[in-house]
Amino acid sequence: MGILPWSRILFQPQIMERKIEALLFALGRPLARAELQKMLGASQDEVENALKTLADKQGGVTLVDDGVEVELRVGAQNSALIEKIRKEEYSRDIGKAGLEALAAILYGPLPAGRRGLTRSEIDFIRGVNSSQTLRTLTLRGLVRKVPNPKDERSFLYEPTTELLAQLGVSRMQDLPDYTPVRQKLQQLEEAYRQKQVEP
């Protein structure tokens, strides 16, 4: 029993480092130090010590730190490989799956106050898992992944200005049949939800 406090002292920095690494990987975006402290319930010193350990870690990814936010990025030794893979991704046709996902994001019914759809909502509209498709669209700069203000565990996928430019419009409202299609989809969604609650 007497060694437990020492165990906590010895292993807590490594545990904190792993937690920070997991958060940065799972969320896929930069995190401010204040965010990390809040998410982990940790002190400033605990976060700083863990970040120093993570920054010294050798691996396929590296910690980028601008003094305010930290982010996981591909290490310099692997940048050429990732660039090659990305070019291959960009050269591929987005295919039917990509078009379906874009249509869902552009025309899908949005809850009040939202500008994008979650992956589960896109999956529901398409009827299949969209993870790989959304990854490809994000890599190509056609959609962007932003934090969901109503649920920290999920993200919203929004159209980018690059997508609108490639479609030849300056705003989503200028898309063909935008208003009637959105209204029809809204009606279908409301009918579906009503059917779900009926006994």
C-alpha positions as CSV (number, residue, x, y, z in Angstrom):
1,M,0.0,0.0,0.0
2,G,2.8,2.4,0.8
3,I,4.2,2.4,-2.8
4,L,0.9,3.6,-4.4
5,P,1.5,7.3,-3.9
6,W,5.0,7.0,-5.4
7,S,3.5,5.0,-8.4
8,R,1.1,7.9,-9.0
9,I,3.9,10.4,-9.0
10,L,6.1,8.3,-11.3
11,F,3.4,7.4,-13.9
12,Q,1.1,10.4,-13.9
13,P,3.1,12.4,-16.5
14,Q,3.1,9.4,-18.9
15,I,-0.7,9.0,-18.4
16,M,-1.3,12.7,-19.0
17,E,0.9,12.6,-22.1
18,R,-1.1,9.7,-23.5
19,K,-4.4,11.4,-22.8
20,I,-3.3,14.6,-24.6
21,E,-2.1,12.6,-27.5
22,A,-5.4,10.7,-27.7
23,L,-7.4,13.9,-27.6
24,L,-5.4,15.6,-30.3
25,F,-5.7,12.5,-32.5
26,A,-9.4,11.9,-31.9
27,L,-10.5,15.5,-32.3
28,G,-8.1,16.2,-35.2
29,R,-7.7,19.9,-34.5
30,P,-5.5,22.3,-32.6
31,L,-6.3,22.5,-28.9
32,A,-5.4,25.4,-26.6
33,R,-3.7,24.8,-23.3
34,A,-6.8,26.1,-21.5
35,E,-8.9,23.6,-23.3
36,L,-6.6,20.7,-22.4
37,Q,-6.7,21.7,-18.7
38,K,-10.5,21.8,-18.8
39,M,-10.9,18.5,-20.6
40,L,-8.4,16.7,-18.4
41,G,-9.2,18.4,-15.1
42,A,-5.4,19.1,-14.9
43,S,-3.3,21.9,-13.7
44,Q,-1.2,24.2,-15.9
45,D,2.0,22.5,-14.7
46,E,0.7,19.0,-15.3
47,V,-0.3,19.9,-18.9
48,E,3.0,21.7,-19.6
49,N,5.1,18.8,-18.3
50,A,3.1,16.3,-20.4
51,L,3.4,18.5,-23.5
52,K,7.2,18.6,-23.0
53,T,7.3,14.8,-22.9
54,L,5.1,14.6,-25.9
55,A,7.3,17.1,-27.9
56,D,10.4,15.0,-27.3
57,K,8.7,11.8,-28.4
58,Q,10.0,10.2,-31.6
59,G,7.4,8.8,-34.0
60,G,5.5,9.2,-37.2
61,V,3.8,12.3,-35.9
62,T,5.2,15.3,-34.0
63,L,3.7,17.9,-31.7
64,V,3.5,21.4,-33.2
65,D,3.3,24.1,-30.5
66,D,2.7,27.8,-31.3
67,G,2.8,28.8,-27.6
68,V,-1.0,28.9,-27.3
69,E,-2.3,25.9,-29.2
70,V,-0.9,22.4,-29.9
71,E,-1.6,20.0,-32.7
72,L,-0.3,16.7,-34.0
73,R,1.2,16.8,-37.4
74,V,3.1,14.4,-39.6
75,G,6.8,14.4,-38.8
76,A,9.2,15.9,-41.3
77,Q,10.7,12.5,-42.1
78,N,7.4,11.3,-43.4
79,S,6.1,14.5,-45.1
80,A,7.2,13.4,-48.6
81,L,5.3,10.1,-48.2
82,I,2.1,11.9,-47.1
83,E,2.4,14.4,-49.9
84,K,2.6,11.6,-52.4
85,I,-0.5,9.8,-51.0
86,R,-2.4,13.1,-50.9
87,K,-1.6,13.7,-54.6
88,E,-2.9,10.3,-55.4
89,E,-6.1,11.0,-53.4
90,Y,-6.6,14.3,-55.3
91,S,-6.2,12.6,-58.7
92,R,-9.1,10.2,-58.0
93,D,-12.7,10.8,-59.0
94,I,-14.8,11.4,-55.9
95,G,-17.3,8.9,-57.4
96,K,-21.0,8.4,-56.6
97,A,-20.3,8.2,-52.9
98,G,-18.6,11.6,-52.9
99,L,-21.5,13.2,-54.9
100,E,-24.0,11.7,-52.5
101,A,-22.2,13.1,-49.5
102,L,-21.8,16.5,-51.1
103,A,-25.5,16.6,-52.0
104,A,-26.4,15.7,-48.4
105,I,-24.2,18.5,-47.0
106,L,-25.4,21.1,-49.5
107,Y,-29.1,20.3,-49.5
108,G,-29.7,18.3,-46.3
109,P,-32.1,19.7,-43.8
110,L,-30.3,21.6,-41.1
111,P,-31.5,22.1,-37.5
112,A,-32.0,25.7,-36.4
113,G,-28.7,27.5,-35.8
114,R,-26.6,24.9,-37.6
115,R,-24.5,25.3,-40.8
116,G,-23.4,21.7,-41.3
117,L,-24.4,18.0,-40.7
118,T,-22.8,15.5,-38.4
119,R,-21.4,12.3,-39.9
120,S,-24.2,10.2,-38.5
121,E,-26.7,12.5,-40.2
122,I,-24.9,12.1,-43.5
123,D,-24.8,8.4,-42.9
124,F,-28.5,8.4,-42.3
125,I,-29.3,10.3,-45.5
126,R,-27.0,8.0,-47.6
127,G,-27.9,4.8,-45.8
128,V,-24.2,3.8,-45.5
129,N,-21.1,4.7,-43.6
130,S,-19.5,7.9,-44.9
131,S,-16.2,8.1,-42.9
132,Q,-13.8,7.4,-45.8
133,T,-15.8,9.5,-48.2
134,L,-15.8,12.5,-45.9
135,R,-12.1,12.1,-45.3
136,T,-11.5,12.3,-49.1
137,L,-13.7,15.3,-49.5
138,T,-12.0,17.0,-46.5
139,L,-8.5,16.3,-48.0
140,R,-9.6,17.9,-51.3
141,G,-10.8,21.0,-49.5
142,L,-14.4,20.5,-50.6
143,V,-15.8,20.2,-47.1
144,R,-14.4,21.3,-43.7
145,K,-14.8,19.6,-40.3
146,V,-15.7,22.0,-37.5
147,P,-16.5,21.3,-33.8
148,N,-20.2,20.8,-33.1
149,P,-21.1,23.5,-30.6
150,K,-23.9,21.4,-29.1
151,D,-21.9,18.2,-28.8
152,E,-18.1,18.2,-28.1
153,R,-17.9,14.5,-29.1
154,S,-18.9,15.1,-32.7
155,F,-18.1,17.4,-35.7
156,L,-20.1,19.2,-38.3
157,Y,-19.2,18.9,-42.0
158,E,-19.7,22.2,-44.0
159,P,-19.2,23.1,-47.6
160,T,-16.2,25.2,-48.3
161,T,-15.8,28.3,-50.6
162,E,-13.7,26.0,-52.8
163,L,-16.7,23.7,-53.3
164,L,-19.0,26.6,-54.1
165,A,-16.5,28.1,-56.5
166,Q,-16.1,24.7,-58.4
167,L,-19.9,24.6,-58.6
168,G,-20.0,28.1,-60.1
169,V,-22.0,29.7,-57.3
170,S,-21.2,32.3,-54.7
171,R,-23.6,31.1,-52.0
172,M,-25.5,27.9,-51.3
173,Q,-28.9,29.6,-52.0
174,D,-27.8,29.9,-55.7
175,L,-27.6,26.2,-56.2
176,P,-30.2,24.7,-58.6
177,D,-33.6,24.2,-57.0
178,Y,-32.1,24.9,-53.6
179,T,-35.2,26.1,-51.8
180,P,-37.7,23.6,-53.1
181,V,-35.3,20.6,-52.5
182,R,-34.5,21.8,-49.0
183,Q,-38.2,22.2,-48.2
184,K,-39.1,18.7,-49.6
185,L,-36.3,17.1,-47.6
186,Q,-37.5,18.9,-44.5
187,Q,-41.0,17.6,-45.0
188,L,-39.7,14.0,-45.5
189,E,-37.6,14.3,-42.3
190,E,-40.5,15.6,-40.3
191,A,-42.7,12.8,-41.6
192,Y,-40.1,10.2,-40.7
193,R,-39.6,11.6,-37.2
194,Q,-43.4,11.7,-36.7
195,K,-43.7,8.1,-37.7
196,Q,-40.9,7.1,-35.3
197,V,-42.9,8.5,-32.3
198,E,-46.2,7.0,-33.2
199,P,-47.2,4.0,-31.2
